[in-house]
Amino acid sequence: MTEAEKKGSKWPWILVPVGAISLFFVLRYCQQHVPPAGQLQPADATPVEPAPQ
């Protein structure tokens, strides 16, 4: 093999670690700041009654 055939692209070596680190911080932010689905409180939980006819 010649040197040109052995040489690969550098982009995967740059993008994969950057993407992994970014995903780590995004998921950590979501885990700390977004409440679980069971704890969500409705803003105004007043039942709406239909208008009398």
Order of alpha helices (4+ residues) and beta strands (2+ residues): alpha-alpha
